[in-house]
């Protein structure tokens, strides 16, 4: 909960990578991975949470601003995860897609696609 000007509201952690992590856990569980295998595959090690919170587009100065895509890559205990969010339809009732690529040792490479509606 957050309190601001004597009002309380739910505080939620959001962003394309967080949405993909949430959905990927379900997919991996359906593929019969154990909880420790899921954690090692998708949970970050030594990553900053604020690096994944943007829905607004990548602002990498070396590549120029890309307002329609957000990229994130981080290390896990078992490998590397790459997340790419593309805004497909902006505005009310619009949507975007997250392509979540999991490359964990001793496992096949997995690409999980998540549609995010807003």
Kinemage of the C-alpha trace (Angstrom):
@kinemage 1
@onewidth
@group {chain A} dominant
@subgroup {mainchain}
@vectorlist {calphas} color= white
{ca unk a 1} P 0.000 0.000 0.000
{ca unk a 2} L 1.065 3.573 -0.676
{ca unk a 3} L -0.094 6.649 1.175
{ca unk a 4} L -0.197 9.998 -0.594
{ca unk a 5} L -2.168 13.070 0.490
{ca unk a 6} L -4.004 10.997 3.138
{ca unk a 7} L -5.162 8.506 0.471
{ca unk a 8} L -4.111 4.877 0.282
{ca unk a 9} L -3.702 2.987 -2.973
{ca unk a 10} L -2.238 -0.325 -4.049
{ca unk a 11} L 1.375 -0.113 -5.139
{ca unk a 12} L 2.116 -2.421 -8.014
{ca unk a 13} L 5.395 -3.293 -9.658
{ca unk a 14} L 4.838 -3.305 -13.364
{ca unk a 15} L 6.664 -3.216 -16.612
{ca unk a 16} L 7.072 -5.533 -19.565
{ca unk a 17} L 9.796 -7.673 -17.998
{ca unk a 18} L 7.869 -8.128 -14.755
{ca unk a 19} L 4.746 -9.153 -16.704
{ca unk a 20} L 6.801 -11.627 -18.715
{ca unk a 21} L 8.410 -13.117 -15.579
{ca unk a 22} L 4.967 -13.586 -14.033
{ca unk a 23} L 3.590 -15.342 -17.121
{ca unk a 24} L 6.762 -17.343 -17.829
{ca unk a 25} L 6.608 -18.940 -14.378
{ca unk a 26} L 3.192 -20.376 -15.230
{ca unk a 27} L 4.378 -21.673 -18.618
{ca unk a 28} L 7.459 -23.308 -17.113
{ca unk a 29} L 5.378 -24.902 -14.345
{ca unk a 30} L 3.074 -26.346 -17.021
{ca unk a 31} L 6.212 -27.769 -18.678
{ca unk a 32} L 6.919 -29.573 -15.388
{ca unk a 33} L 9.946 -27.583 -14.288
{ca unk a 34} L 10.442 -27.637 -10.518
{ca unk a 35} L 10.194 -24.399 -8.511
{ca unk a 36} L 14.023 -24.242 -8.133
{ca unk a 37} L 14.428 -24.726 -11.915
{ca unk a 38} L 11.878 -21.989 -12.612
{ca unk a 39} L 13.584 -19.607 -10.195
{ca unk a 40} L 17.011 -20.306 -11.712
{ca unk a 41} L 15.593 -19.766 -15.204
{ca unk a 42} L 13.698 -16.476 -14.797
{ca unk a 43} L 14.619 -14.713 -11.552
{ca unk a 44} L 17.441 -12.192 -11.842
{ca unk a 45} L 20.770 -12.129 -10.109
{ca unk a 46} L 22.513 -8.788 -9.613
{ca unk a 47} L 19.936 -6.814 -11.618
{ca unk a 48} L 18.304 -3.545 -10.727
{ca unk a 49} L 14.532 -3.686 -10.616
{ca unk a 50} L 14.140 -0.157 -11.999
{ca unk a 51} L 15.858 -1.280 -15.207
{ca unk a 52} L 12.690 -3.176 -16.182
{ca unk a 53} L 9.915 -0.756 -15.307
{ca unk a 54} L 9.598 1.306 -18.469
{ca unk a 55} L 6.699 0.977 -20.891
{ca unk a 56} L 7.721 4.146 -22.721
{ca unk a 57} L 10.370 2.921 -25.128
{ca unk a 58} L 14.075 2.324 -25.121
{ca unk a 59} L 16.235 5.397 -24.729
{ca unk a 60} L 19.664 3.929 -25.430
{ca unk a 61} L 21.725 6.914 -26.518
{ca unk a 62} L 23.999 4.770 -28.680
{ca unk a 63} L 21.069 3.447 -30.744
{ca unk a 64} L 18.776 6.466 -30.620
{ca unk a 65} L 15.363 6.646 -29.037
{ca unk a 66} L 12.917 3.913 -29.987
{ca unk a 67} L 9.480 4.871 -28.634
{ca unk a 68} L 7.844 1.605 -29.660
{ca unk a 69} L 10.157 -0.949 -28.049
{ca unk a 70} L 11.723 -1.692 -24.679
{ca unk a 71} L 14.633 -4.102 -24.272
{ca unk a 72} L 16.020 -5.703 -21.131
{ca unk a 73} L 18.561 -8.441 -20.594
{ca unk a 74} L 19.673 -9.925 -17.311
{ca unk a 75} L 21.531 -12.867 -15.821
{ca unk a 76} L 19.844 -15.643 -13.899
{ca unk a 77} L 21.380 -18.422 -11.824
{ca unk a 78} L 21.056 -20.733 -14.846
{ca unk a 79} L 21.722 -18.392 -17.779
{ca unk a 80} L 20.403 -15.290 -19.505
{ca unk a 81} L 16.969 -13.813 -20.176
{ca unk a 82} L 16.205 -11.287 -22.902
{ca unk a 83} L 12.957 -9.354 -22.898
{ca unk a 84} L 11.652 -7.282 -25.809
{ca unk a 85} L 8.416 -5.318 -25.516
{ca unk a 86} L 6.794 -3.879 -28.648
{ca unk a 87} L 3.890 -1.461 -28.519
{ca unk a 88} L 1.486 -2.726 -31.186
{ca unk a 89} L -1.680 -0.676 -30.691
{ca unk a 90} L -1.413 2.449 -28.524
{ca unk a 91} L -4.261 4.022 -26.588
{ca unk a 92} L -7.322 2.699 -24.764
{ca unk a 93} L -8.047 -0.948 -25.566
{ca unk a 94} L -4.601 -1.139 -27.142
{ca unk a 95} L -1.987 -3.796 -26.578
{ca unk a 96} L 1.659 -4.694 -26.782
{ca unk a 97} L 3.674 -7.903 -26.962
{ca unk a 98} L 6.569 -9.136 -24.879
{ca unk a 99} L 8.950 -11.674 -26.366
{ca unk a 100} L 10.686 -13.342 -23.423
{ca unk a 101} L 13.670 -15.514 -24.359
{ca unk a 102} L 15.024 -17.840 -21.673
{ca unk a 103} L 18.439 -19.403 -22.226
{ca unk a 104} L 19.172 -21.583 -19.213
{ca unk a 105} L 21.915 -24.202 -19.065
{ca unk a 106} L 20.880 -27.820 -19.610
{ca unk a 107} L 17.467 -26.681 -20.899
{ca unk a 108} L 16.149 -25.973 -24.368
{ca unk a 109} L 15.981 -22.318 -25.407
{ca unk a 110} L 12.472 -21.066 -24.713
{ca unk a 111} L 10.678 -18.120 -26.278
{ca unk a 112} L 7.503 -17.127 -24.464
{ca unk a 113} L 5.176 -14.561 -26.042
{ca unk a 114} L 2.965 -12.459 -23.766
{ca unk a 115} L 0.254 -10.058 -24.938
{ca unk a 116} L -0.256 -7.094 -22.622
{ca unk a 117} L -3.582 -5.249 -22.886
{ca unk a 118} L -4.251 -1.816 -21.441
